[in-house]
Amino acid sequence: MYVLQERSVKVYTQRRNKSHSDLEADDEEFDSLNQSDSVNQSDHTNHEPQTSLNITNRPRLPTPTGDNPHELIERAQEENRRLLSLLEDRDHKIMALEARLLQQQHEMAIERERLREENAALIRAMAALASN
């Protein structure tokens, strides 16, 4: 678990250093992966529940045009809260995907080892048959 947290911190800081266009490209890539993943998902793995707070559905506030500094500050703070919520939601999704990826990699390593052992047993059996 410590490795996952360390990796999450590293990925988190890398993501924060990306330009806006890089983040948009990542979003598009994530969306396309998410769409293809939903088609290819199997029911034998544990899936993280989708617990989004529907914060992403809040519309972006229009830019105030008045000269009232309090209104400008209030709108900027609300927009900052909205953007922070979007980032937090995205971070949670990324961490869930990373955890799922690590689990699948672990399962694949176990399967690969099982197949190697089975392959070695078959080779031994064929060698025994060939020597008779």
Residue pairs with C-beta under 8 A, 6 or more apart in sequence:
4 95
4 98
4 99
4 102
7 98
8 94
8 95
8 98
11 94
11 98
12 91
15 23
15 26
15 91
15 94
18 26
41 47
45 100
45 103
45 104
45 107
46 103
47 100
48 96
48 99
48 100
52 89
53 85
53 89
55 82
55 85
55 86
55 89
56 85
56 86
56 89
58 82
58 85
60 79
60 82
61 75
61 78
61 79
61 82
63 75
64 71
64 72
64 75
66 72
